Amino acid sequence: MGNTVTSKQLLKLVPLEGINPENLQELASKAEILRLGLGKMVFKRGDQEKKHIYVLEGTVELIDELNRSMDRISAEDAKAKHPIDPPLPRRYSCRVIEPATILSIDSNLLDIMLTWDQTGTYQVEETQEGEDGQEEWMNQILQCKAFHSIPPTNIQAMFMCMEHVDVMPGDEVIKQGEEGDYFYVIKKGRALVTRATEKNPKGIKLAELQAGDSFGEEALISDNKRNATITMLKKGSLARLSKNNFIELLNEPMQNWLELSEAQPLVDSGEATLLDVRLPAEFQQSSIEGSTNLPMIFLRMKHKQLDASKKIIVCCDTGRRSSAAAYILAERGFDTYVLKGGINAALSDA
């Protein structure tokens, strides 16, 4: 094996199999390959460096504070597709017992790419032409249950801070891959949502939006690049809110954070559902007891499967994906909370 790793190799690893080819290529270019001899340490117990570590060749073992062997991982094992001891700080030290090739990936970069990819799926449905009245878009926003948790002064400030933009058919309001800068609401007109893929670089139609619909929030919440392109179909007008105003006026009031010690009693009593929005393979490797898995990529299509009478406590490994997921669910009327520190923090405290 050379000094680089290929996208094809990354596809065999969890959760990298959930990332699109373009982002996989970027991850591959930034990944670090380490070749370690017998007895060398991959990481030590208590290490808090945010890295996903995989063994690509050879064998390593996990040892506790008493130098006892807790597990062995060989590149040929099925468990080698998962990162080694992911909770931070590390619970064990990792030592090479057969010359090994180790892959190290920046966890923050990986998390951003997972969030970017998994928030890019819109539920495709037929839309009916909405009213084009100047006040209709405001009424539709205010009827959204998510806005019921926002102080009236914030809502008033939101409308006052919004800029109004006239648009023409064919105008690209946001473009896939660009940095997020505004949250948008369609006042008048219709827009097309498309997403480019490796096989369809011109873009696949995901949905059509109409007066009263909003878009652009996910890149602002997760601090990611745009995951789709929005193109106007009809002449119209938009209202937009800057990223800073969106975070201060809308996102922060809608984000309720809970420690695991606060969340667990609610789940145990049946008052809440602990919803893990990571990919199935991530969930299978490690999860909090009693949690339910619904990957964020399917959230828009399958949110009706959730019990709306219960609180929904959303979790992922770090909190980035769960914050975006909680916003999506809050927009749909759910009483949502985010697990503070994510699953990694919960498992490291276990």
N, C-alpha and C positions, 0 to 999 in steps of 0.2 A: 504494500500500500504506500502511495506517495505522501507528499506533505499536504495534500488537499483532499477534500471529501466531495463527492458528487451529489447532485440532487437525487439521483436514483438511490443512493445509499441512505440519504436522509428520509426518504419515503418509507423506509422499513422501520423507522423509529416513532415512538409515541411521545408527544402528540403531533409530531411533525407531519404525519400522514394527512393531517387536516389543513395543510397550508397549500395555497395555490403555487403553481410552478415558478412564477416570477419571484415570489417571496422566498421560495425554497432556494432559488439560485442566489439570492442576496445573502441568505443565511449561510449557504455553503461557502461563499466568498469570505465571510467574516468568522467562520468557525476556526477553532484552534485544534491542531492535531499534536498530541504528545506521545512520545515513545518512551516508555519507562521500563527499566530492568527489574529483576527480581528484588523484592524487599523495598522498593521505592514507594513513597506515600503519594496517593492521588489527592487526598484531602484528609484533614484531621478532624476529630470530634470537636464540635463547637464552632467550626468554620462557618462564616456567614456570607461568603462570597456568592453572589447571585449568578450561579452557573448551572446549566443542565449538563450532567456528566454521563457519558455512555462508554461502554467498553466495546471496541470494534474488533480487536484481536486479543488473544490471550485470556488470562483469568485474574480476577481480583477477589479479595475477601474483605468483609466488613468485620471490624473488631471493636469491642466495647472498651470501657475505661480500664478494665482489668486485663486487657490484651487477649480476651477470649474471642474465638471465631464465632460470629453470629450468622454469617451467610457467605456463600461463595457464588460468584457470578462469572460464567464463562461466555465468551463471545458466541458460542454455539447454542447457549441456552435461550429458551423463549423469553425469559425475563430480561435478557440483554437489550431487548427493544425498548425497555423502560429506562428512565434516568435512574442513576444510582442514589439511593437515600436522599430524595428531593427535599424533605422538610428542612427549613433553616431555623436555628443553627443545626448543623449536622448532628445526628444522634450517634453516629459511629465514625470511626476512622476507616479509611479505605486503603488497603495495601496490596501491592502487586505480588502474586505468588507464581505467576508465569508471565514472562515478558509480554507486555501489553501495549496496544495502541489505544489511546484514550481520545475521545472527542469531547471538546468543551464548547458550549454554546451560551452566549449571553442570555440569561433568563428574561431580562427586561425586554430585549429586542424580540425574543420569541413570543412573549406575552402580548406585545403590541401587534405583532403580525397575526396571531391567533384571533385577537379581538377584531382587527381590521377585516379578516376574512369572514369571521362568523357573524358579524353584524351586517353583512352585505346581502342577505336574502330577504326579499320582500315577498309577502303573500300575494300571488297573482290572482286578481279577481276582477270581475266586470264592474265598471264604475258607471254611475249615471251622472248625467250633466247636472251640476249643482247650480244653485242660484248665483247670479253674478252681482247681486246687490252689494254696495260698499260695506254694509254692516254684517252681512251674512258670515263672513269669515271670522269676525270677532265672536259672534254668537256660537259658532261651532267650536271654537277654542274654549270658550268659557263653559260649555256644556261637558267638556272632557273632565272625567272624575279626577284625573291627575292634578288639575288646576285647583281642586277644592282644598288641597293641602298647602296652597301658596297664599301667603298673606295678601289681603286686598291691596295694600300699598305697593307690594311687589308687582302685582298685575297692572296696576295703574302706571307704575314706573316703566314696565315693559312696553306698554302701548306708547308711552311718551318717548321712549328711547328708540323705537323702531324707525328705521329708514324705509322709505317707500320708493320702489324701483319699477319703472315701466319696462316691459319685455315684449319681444316680438317672436313670432314663430321661428324656430331654429336656433334661438339663443341658448347657449349652454350656461346654465345658472351655476352649476358646480360640475367639476370634472374629476373623474376617477383618478386617484393617485396624487391629487393636489392636497395641500394642507387645509385643514378646516378653519374657516374664519368667521362664518355667519350661520345662524339658525334662521330658516326661512318659513314663511307661511304664504300660501297662495291666496291672494285677495280675489283675483279674477283670472280666468283662463284655465288651461289644462297643461299638464307636463308629462313627459315620458321618462320612466326610470329604466336605465340600461346598465349592464355590467359587462365589460370586456373580459374575455378569457383567452387562454392560449389558442384554443381551437376556433374561437369566435372573436377575433380582435376588434371587429366593428361593433360588438356588443349584443347581448341577449336582452330581449324585452322582459322586464320583471314586473312592471306595474304601470298604471296611469294614475296621476294625481289630479285633483280638482280643487275648486275653491274651498277653503277651510282646512285643507290638508297641510301638514307641516313636514319638513325634512331638514336634514343636515345636522341633527343633534348628536348623532352617535360619534362622529369624528371629534366633536367638541368635548364630549364626556370622557372618551377614552384617550384623548389627545393623540389621535391617529390621523392618517391620511384618509381622504374621501374613498369610500368603497363602492361608489357607483357614480354614474353620470346622469344629471337631470337636464333634459332639453325641453324647451317650451314647444307645445303643439299649436297653441292658439295665442293670439295677441292678448296680453293681460297685464297684471301688476302684482308685485310681491311686496311683502313686508319682511324686513330682515333685522335681526338682532345680533350685535357683535358678540364674539366669543366671551369676552370678559363680562358683559352684561348678562349673557345667557347663564353663565356659571353662577354669578352672584344672585340674580333675580329668580331663576327658574330651577336650575339643577340642584343647588345646595339645599333649598327648602324641601325638595322632593326626595333627598337622600337621607334615609334614617339608618344609622349604623348601630349594630348590636355586637357586643362581645359574645363569645361562645357561652360563657356562664349565664348570660341573659337569654340567649336564644334557646339553649337546650331545654329549660323548663317549659317554654312555650310549645316546643315540638313534642316533648314527653306528655304534656297534658292534652294534646290534640288541637290546641289553639292555632298552631302554625305548621306550615310545611317547609322543611329545609330543602331548598331546590338547588341542586348542583348543576351548573350550566356548562361544565367542561365536556369534552368529547368522551364517548363511552369507554374508550381504552384507558383514558386518564382516570375515569371514575372507577373502573375495575381494579386498577393498580392500588389506589388508596382513596378512601372516602370517609366521611364522618358517619358514624352509625346512625341509622334512621333517616338518612338523606335520600332524596329521589333525584334521578338523573333525567334532565331534559336539556340537551345541548342547545346553546344559544342560537345556533344556526337554524333550528327548527322552532324557535320560540314564537314567532309570529303566526306560524301555521298551526301550532298545537297548543297554544295557550288556553284554549277552551277546555282542555283536559284537566286543568288545575281547578281546585276547589276554591271558588271566589269568596266563600264564606270564611276562609281561613287567612291568617296573615301569611305572606310568602317571604321567607328569609332566603335570600339568594346568596350563593357562595361559589367561588372558583378558587384557584390556587393563590392569587394575590389580591383580588378585589377589583381589578381593572375590568374583566369581562362581566363580573357580577354587577358592577355599577351601571354599565350599559344595559344589561338585562333588566335590572330593577326599573330603569327609566322606561323601557319598552313596556313592561308590565303595568307600571303606574299609569301610563297613557291609556291603558285598556281597563282601568278601573280597579286594579288590585291594590291591596294594602301591602306595600313592599318595604322590605328592610334589607340591608347588606351586611354580611358577616364581616366584622372588622378584622383586618389582618389576613383574611382568607384562610383556606384550608391548611396551608403550610404552617401558619402560626398556631392553628388549632392542634395539628398533629404533633408539632414540636413541644407543645405544652402537655400532651397526653402522657 
